[in-house]
Amino acid sequence: MGLTPLQVLTKVQIPLALPVIMAGVRIASVTAVGLMTMAAFIGAGGLGYLVFSGIRTVNNNQILAGAIPACMLALTVDFIIGLVEKLVTPISLQKGDRAVKIKNRTVQKAGLGAAAVLLAAVFLFTSIGTGNQEGRTISIGSKDFTEQEILGNLVADLVEARTDVKVNRRLSLGGTQVCAGALKSGDIDLYIEYSGTAYTDMLKYPPISDMEQVYETVKKGIWRAF
């Protein structure tokens, strides 16, 4: 009684709603960690690359090498956001002794503050390191099957062995359209393509059996696709 609508919103409604809001954020964040493993399908790397490479090669150790850290990351995110959820829950709504709850909240705030500073430092140093290497980096892509990954790594190893250029491996991107699109947009600088695929899929010619004609046509006309 006696509060303005803004005071009702900030002092009553939002504090009461915050635990529910943070519970939704918590669920969404943990779900997002799991879904991020799917980024491997578009060459974004991450732990999903280990999982799906292990599935393709029937390598259980490689699958676990990606799945276990992803699970630990999800649990860590859940724990941290759970602390935030407790911090935003009004003390009057929490069970237990009030003095103990206030003491625990102080410890939780200190822990979250230290974690926030650590994460900020990691992101800062990572961005600085990435910025320093941008001028001497080449991105090499590949399609999402074994032969293409081998070819992509061969080219990357050759560049690293013969030059001082750093190679950003963007392997297992997907099919022809994904790789060609990444090349057009500048997300990668090169990838290995097959003359027959370029002839039919990229230049839109009907299939023929004359390999020399296919090669010469692709060599002269491939730039039309870009």
C-alpha positions as CSV (number, residue, x, y, z in Angstrom):
1,M,0.0,0.0,0.0
2,G,1.2,3.5,-0.8
3,L,3.7,2.4,-3.5
4,T,3.8,3.8,-7.0
5,P,3.3,1.4,-9.9
6,L,7.1,1.6,-10.6
7,Q,7.9,0.8,-6.9
8,V,5.4,-2.1,-7.0
9,L,7.2,-3.4,-10.1
10,T,10.8,-3.1,-8.8
11,K,10.2,-3.9,-5.1
12,V,7.5,-6.5,-5.2
13,Q,6.8,-8.0,-8.6
14,I,10.3,-8.4,-10.1
15,P,11.8,-9.8,-6.8
16,L,9.1,-12.3,-6.6
17,A,9.4,-13.2,-10.3
18,L,13.2,-13.4,-10.5
19,P,13.5,-17.0,-9.1
20,V,11.1,-18.2,-11.8
21,I,12.9,-16.2,-14.5
22,M,16.3,-17.5,-13.5
23,A,15.0,-21.1,-13.4
24,G,14.0,-20.6,-17.1
25,V,17.4,-19.1,-17.9
26,R,19.0,-22.1,-16.1
27,I,17.1,-24.6,-18.2
28,A,17.8,-22.7,-21.4
29,S,21.5,-22.4,-20.7
30,V,22.0,-26.1,-19.9
31,T,20.0,-27.0,-23.0
32,A,22.1,-24.6,-25.1
33,V,25.3,-26.3,-23.9
34,G,24.0,-29.7,-25.2
35,L,22.8,-28.2,-28.5
36,M,26.2,-26.5,-29.1
37,T,27.7,-29.9,-29.9
38,M,25.6,-29.8,-33.1
39,A,27.7,-26.9,-34.2
40,A,30.2,-29.5,-35.4
41,F,27.9,-30.1,-38.4
42,I,28.6,-26.6,-39.8
43,G,32.3,-26.7,-39.0
44,A,32.1,-24.5,-35.9
45,G,34.3,-27.0,-34.0
46,G,33.9,-27.6,-30.3
47,L,33.4,-30.8,-28.4
48,G,30.8,-32.0,-30.9
49,Y,33.6,-32.5,-33.4
50,L,35.1,-35.2,-31.2
51,V,31.7,-36.8,-30.7
52,F,30.7,-37.0,-34.3
53,S,34.2,-38.0,-35.5
54,G,34.2,-40.8,-33.0
55,I,30.7,-41.9,-34.2
56,R,31.9,-42.0,-37.9
57,T,35.1,-43.9,-37.0
58,V,33.4,-46.2,-34.3
59,N,35.9,-44.8,-31.7
60,N,34.3,-45.0,-28.3
61,N,37.3,-43.2,-26.6
62,Q,36.9,-40.3,-29.0
63,I,33.2,-40.1,-28.4
64,L,33.7,-40.1,-24.6
65,A,36.5,-37.4,-25.0
66,G,33.8,-35.1,-26.4
67,A,30.8,-36.2,-24.4
68,I,32.3,-36.2,-20.9
69,P,33.7,-32.6,-21.1
70,A,30.4,-31.5,-22.6
71,C,28.5,-33.1,-19.7
72,M,30.9,-31.5,-17.2
73,L,30.4,-28.1,-18.9
74,A,26.6,-28.4,-18.7
75,L,26.8,-29.3,-15.0
76,T,29.1,-26.4,-14.3
77,V,26.8,-23.9,-16.1
78,D,23.9,-25.4,-14.1
79,F,25.7,-25.0,-10.8
80,I,26.8,-21.3,-11.5
81,I,23.3,-20.2,-12.7
82,G,21.9,-22.1,-9.7
83,L,24.0,-19.8,-7.4
84,V,22.7,-16.8,-9.3
85,E,19.1,-18.1,-8.9
86,K,19.7,-18.3,-5.1
87,L,21.2,-14.8,-5.0
88,V,18.2,-13.2,-6.7
89,T,15.7,-15.1,-4.5
90,P,14.6,-12.8,-1.7
91,I,15.9,-14.0,1.7
92,S,12.4,-14.0,3.1
93,L,11.4,-16.6,0.5
94,Q,14.2,-19.0,1.4
95,K,14.0,-21.7,4.0
96,G,16.4,-21.8,7.0
97,D,17.9,-19.4,9.6
98,R,18.1,-15.8,8.4
99,A,21.6,-15.2,9.7
100,V,22.9,-18.3,8.0
101,K,21.2,-17.3,4.8
102,I,22.8,-13.8,4.8
103,K,26.2,-15.4,5.5
104,N,25.9,-17.9,2.7
105,R,24.8,-15.1,0.3
106,T,27.9,-13.1,1.1
107,V,30.1,-16.2,0.3
108,Q,28.1,-16.8,-2.9
109,K,28.5,-13.2,-4.1
110,A,32.3,-13.4,-3.5
111,G,32.5,-16.6,-5.4
112,L,30.5,-15.3,-8.4
113,G,32.5,-12.1,-8.4
114,A,35.8,-14.1,-8.6
115,A,34.4,-16.3,-11.4
116,A,33.2,-13.2,-13.3
117,V,36.7,-11.6,-13.1
118,L,38.3,-14.9,-14.2
119,L,36.0,-15.3,-17.2
120,A,36.5,-11.6,-18.2
121,A,40.3,-12.1,-18.0
122,V,40.1,-15.3,-20.2
123,F,38.0,-13.6,-22.8
124,L,40.3,-10.5,-22.8
125,F,43.5,-12.5,-23.3
126,T,41.9,-14.7,-25.9
127,S,40.7,-11.7,-27.9
128,I,44.1,-10.1,-27.7
129,G,45.8,-13.2,-28.9
130,T,43.4,-13.7,-31.7
131,G,43.8,-10.1,-32.8
132,N,47.5,-10.4,-33.0
133,Q,47.4,-13.4,-35.3
134,E,44.7,-12.2,-37.7
135,G,47.2,-10.9,-40.3
136,R,49.1,-14.2,-40.5
137,T,46.2,-16.7,-40.5
138,I,44.6,-18.7,-43.3
139,S,41.4,-20.6,-42.9
140,I,41.2,-24.0,-44.6
141,G,37.9,-25.9,-44.9
142,S,36.7,-29.3,-45.9
143,K,33.5,-31.3,-46.4
144,D,32.2,-33.6,-43.8
145,F,33.7,-37.0,-44.8
146,T,37.0,-38.8,-44.1
147,E,38.7,-38.2,-47.5
148,Q,38.0,-34.5,-47.3
149,E,39.2,-34.2,-43.8
150,I,42.5,-35.9,-44.8
151,L,42.9,-33.6,-47.8
152,G,42.2,-30.5,-45.6
153,N,44.7,-31.6,-43.1
154,L,47.3,-32.3,-45.8
155,V,46.9,-28.8,-47.2
156,A,47.0,-27.3,-43.7
157,D,50.2,-29.3,-42.8
158,L,51.8,-28.2,-46.1
159,V,51.1,-24.5,-45.4
160,E,52.4,-24.7,-41.9
161,A,55.5,-26.6,-43.0
162,R,56.5,-24.3,-45.9
163,T,55.4,-20.9,-44.4
164,D,55.1,-19.1,-41.1
165,V,51.3,-18.6,-41.7
166,K,49.0,-20.0,-39.0
167,V,46.3,-22.3,-40.2
168,N,42.8,-22.1,-38.9
169,R,41.3,-25.6,-39.6
170,R,37.6,-25.3,-40.4
171,L,37.1,-29.0,-41.3
172,S,34.0,-31.0,-41.7
173,L,31.8,-28.1,-42.7
174,G,29.2,-30.0,-44.6
175,G,28.4,-30.4,-48.3
176,T,29.4,-28.5,-51.4
177,Q,26.9,-25.7,-50.9
178,V,28.1,-25.0,-47.3
179,C,31.8,-25.0,-48.3
180,A,31.2,-22.9,-51.4
181,G,29.1,-20.5,-49.4
182,A,31.8,-20.2,-46.7
183,L,34.4,-19.5,-49.4
184,K,32.1,-16.8,-51.0
185,S,31.6,-15.1,-47.6
186,G,35.2,-15.2,-46.7
187,D,34.8,-17.5,-43.7
188,I,37.4,-19.8,-45.3
189,D,40.1,-19.1,-47.8
190,L,40.3,-22.5,-49.6
191,Y,39.0,-26.0,-49.7
192,I,39.4,-29.0,-52.0
193,E,36.7,-29.5,-54.6
194,Y,36.1,-32.2,-57.1
195,S,35.9,-31.4,-60.8
196,G,32.8,-33.5,-61.4
197,T,31.0,-31.8,-58.4
198,A,32.0,-28.4,-59.6
199,Y,30.9,-29.2,-63.1
200,T,27.4,-30.3,-62.2
201,D,26.6,-28.7,-58.8
202,M,28.3,-25.4,-59.1
203,L,28.4,-24.7,-62.9
204,K,25.1,-26.4,-63.5
205,Y,26.2,-28.5,-66.5
206,P,24.6,-31.9,-67.3
207,P,26.8,-34.8,-66.4
208,I,29.2,-36.1,-69.2
209,S,31.8,-38.9,-69.4
210,D,34.6,-36.9,-71.0
211,M,36.9,-36.2,-68.1
212,E,39.2,-33.9,-70.0
213,Q,36.3,-31.7,-71.1
214,V,35.0,-31.6,-67.5
215,Y,38.4,-30.6,-66.2
216,E,39.0,-27.8,-68.9
217,T,35.4,-26.5,-68.4
218,V,35.8,-26.3,-64.7
219,K,39.3,-24.7,-64.9
220,K,38.0,-22.0,-67.1
221,G,34.6,-21.4,-65.6
222,I,34.8,-22.1,-61.9
223,W,35.2,-18.4,-61.0
224,R,31.6,-17.9,-62.3
225,A,30.4,-19.7,-59.2
226,F,32.1,-17.1,-57.0
